[in-house]
């Protein structure tokens, strides 16, 4: 079930559940994986930024991947970004041996030129080997690396094992169009799954994205958007998206989004705790009240937002 250039749908980015003392909460993790399957997602992504991967020890990372793969038959993409290719290669080969569908690699923030970006991904693919499918994470707001459509085209033509783009440029609608136009002119196809919490998913899908790879606390909405858009039900898709937009916006606050996401998932009975591993933060009473207010308003349009009182 390896990812490839035709991968479509919703690959939900899973947060890592923790107990209040910082230990990994394996019971909540298994419940979370079951929830994603019931929500109809196409696949999962673990050990991403929102999975707090940099806070995990190597053995914890492998244990999390093992738990996820044992719990689901869905394809699983694993974040393997690391400072050096040796560490990246070791983790990638471990998770691929376990049964992962591919790996995700983000650029280091030291890259400054187009040539450096192309060289980095060429060398990363060589280190991982030709049999490891790669998802290129393009998130300039976080990594401070600007990857233009022209550079993406050069990478695609140079590195056959890069089959997917996690598109998180902002604004980025024109980038999707530019990539698809290059493909229409003969460039090899690339699967495009979009992040940013789904904030622009309504138009990203219309521009040619294949789906979402993000962790919005209502993945059912992401699944619905892909389904409705692909079937040509544009107004229905936008109406549903607009109902969720205030919560999506609130969840996208830098430095706060993961706390919001975990709090809502706790409210939904998926996670036992909204805890992050330190350094991290928890929502203030004001913030919790505001999220509860948004959930109440959303529930008028989408009954899936009806959650028990805190």
PyMOL commands that set and color helices and strands:
alter all, ss='L'
color gray80, all
select helices_A, chain A and resi 26-39+49-51+53-55+58-71+85-98+114-128+140-143+149-158+173-184+196-198+201-207+219-230+234-251+257-267+285-299+303-305
alter helices_A, ss='H'
color red, helices_A
select strands_A, chain A and resi 9-13+43-46+75-79+102-106+134-138+162-167+191-194+211-212
alter strands_A, ss='S'
color yellow, strands_A
deselect
rebuild
show_as cartoon
